Structure formats: structure tokens, C-alpha cells
């Protein structure tokens, strides 16, 4: 089960929209910064294929400016 965390930056003025977009996606948990235009995103998917599909969805969000992975763990059983 892949567990990844990211630092996510919205397009200019789109932090609330980005948070709404991310919150609507399954396997995503968000933690918006209180005083900055940044969001911490944690994903927890059941398998590699779901993770790949999630990554494609994230890259297509119009409210997203950039996404940088800060941690990754894949518990292979």
C-alpha cells in the first residue's frame, strides 16, 4: 500500500478551489497551511495501479500549480 506525502501549491488565488478539488478525490487527505498558499497532501492507496491513476488525476487539476513529493513508502507484502 503506497503512502505518499506532497507539498502542493495552487494556481494564483486558487487555494480554496485546490483544497476542494483534492478533498473530492478518494485516497487523499489534505492539510492546508493557515498563513501560506500551500497545502500538504497525503495519499494512501491500496495498490500501485490505483496510485498511478491517482497521480494522473492530480496532474490534471487546473487549480494545481506544482506538486512535490516529500515522502514515499510502499509496504510490499
N, C-alpha and C positions, 0 to 999 in steps of 0.2 A: 504494500500500500504506500504509494508515494505521498509524502508530506513535504510541501514546499512553502517558503515564505518569500514575499517580494516587497520592495518599496515601489509604490505606484504613484506617478504624477499625472494629474489631469490636464486636459487642454485648458487654456486660459479661461478662468471663470466657470469651469465645469466640474468643480469638486463635488457638489451635491448630486449632479447627474451621474458622475462616475461612481459614487457610492451607491446610488440606486441601481445602476447597471450591474455592478459587482454583486450586490446583495440579492439580486434576482437570479443569479447563476448558482446552480446546485454545486456543492462541494467547496464553496467559497465562504470565508469569514473575513470581515473587514474591521479594521481599527483605524478610524480617521484621526489625524492629528488635530488637536484643538487650536493651535495657533499657526499652522503652516498649511500650504496647499499640497499635502502629501497624505497617502493612505498606506497602511500596512495591510497586505493581503496574505492570508494563509489558506492554502488549498490542501485538501485531504481527499484523495481519490482512491477508489478500490483497486485499480489496476493501471498498467501502463497505457493501454488503449484509451481509457477514459481520460487519463492525464493528457495525452496527445490531443484529443478532441477539445478538452478544456483550454489548452494553450492556444489552439486555433481560434476559439471563441474570444479569448482575451485579446488577441492581437487585432481582432476586427472591431473592437469597441471604438466608436467615434469620439467618445469622451476621454479616451486614454491618450496621453502624450508619450509617456515612456513607462517601461516596466523593467525592473532589475531584480533578479533572483538574489536573495541574501542567504538562503539556507535551503538545502535539499537533503532528503533522506528517503531511501526506498528499502523497506523491510521485506526482503525476499524470503519466502518461507520454504 
